[in-house]
């Protein structure tokens, strides 16, 4: 599921709203804390320059849930 999510995020990365929507959706599927951490690191590496605020907000919310 994680690999599919990565593919989807790459495809929708042209649009910030779609990217944000898919990122939040992906976080609902990932339940393992270690996997969430690896996913966050991947997001920062891949899209941190383009969408730093969206990524920061998304993972800040996932930590509080």
C-alpha positions, -999 to 999 in steps of 0.1 A, spaced: 0 0 0 29 24 8 44 20 -26 11 27 -43 7 58 -22 41 70 -32 32 65 -69 -1 84 -64 17 113 -46 42 116 -75 14 117 -100 -7 144 -82 23 165 -71 16 190 -98 -14 203 -78 -10 213 -42 -47 206 -33 -46 171 -48 -13 164 -31 -26 175 3 -58 154 -1 -38 123 -11 -13 128 17 -40 130 43 -57 99 28 -24 80 29 -19 87 65 -52 70 73 -40 38 58 -6 37 75 -9 26 111 26 14 120 47 42 137 79 32 121 63 31 87 48 66 93 83 78 102 98 64 70 69 78 50 75 112 65 112 111 56 103 101 21 78 129 17 104 154 29 130 141 6 108 140 -24 85 170 -19 100 190 9 112 218 -14 78 221 -31 53 215 -3 71 220 30 41 236 48 16 209 36 40 181 48 47 198 81 10 203 88 0 168 77 26 150 99 20 174 129 -16 163 128 -8 126 125 14 129 156 -14 144 177 -39 117 166 
